[in-house]
Amino acid sequence: MLNFGWLKRNKGQGMVEYILIVAVVIGIVFGAYKLMGGTVKQKFQDANKSISNESATTEKL
């Protein structure tokens, strides 16, 4: 008879490894957001202001 006990044990281990990888990726994303969040927000605000100024200038023409 075939013994598939190793398959069940590896499946649980794979799930734990998958969860750990997801947790690490989430940590990296939150860390990057924490470090660069203000800079990115400022860049978007600058771009919005620039677009608004261009729009106002073109409307006057």
N, C-alpha and C positions, 0 to 999 in steps of 0.2 A: 504494500500500500504506500502511496505517496504521502510525504510529510510536508505540509505547506505552513507550518508554524512560523517559519522565518519570514514569510510574506506579511503576516499580520504585524509582527514586531517592526519590520522596516517601514511599513505604512504609517504607523504612529510616529516613528522617529522622523520621517519625512515631513509630516505635518508640523511637528515642533520646529524643525529647521526652517520651514516655510514661514511660520509665524515670526520667528526670530529675524529672518531677512526682511520681512515687511516692517517689523518694528524698527530695525536699523534704518531702512529707507525713510520711514516717517520721521525719525529723529533727525536725519540729515536734511530733509525738506524743512522742518520747523527751525532747525539751526540756521539754514541759509536764509529763511524768511526773517529770522530775528536779526541776523547780521546785515542784510541788504534791504529789508522792508522799507525803511525810511528813504533810502536812496532811490529805490524803484518808485515809490509814491511821489517823490519830488520830480523825477523824470516825467512821469505821467502828467503831473500838474503843469510842468513847463511846456510839454507838448500841447496840452489842452489850451494853455494861455496863448501859445504861438498860433494855433489854429484859429482861436477866437480873434486874435489881432489880424490875421490874414483875411478872415471872413469879413470883419468890419471894414478893412481897407478896400476889399473888392466891392463891397456893397456901395461904398461912396462913389466908386467910378461909374 
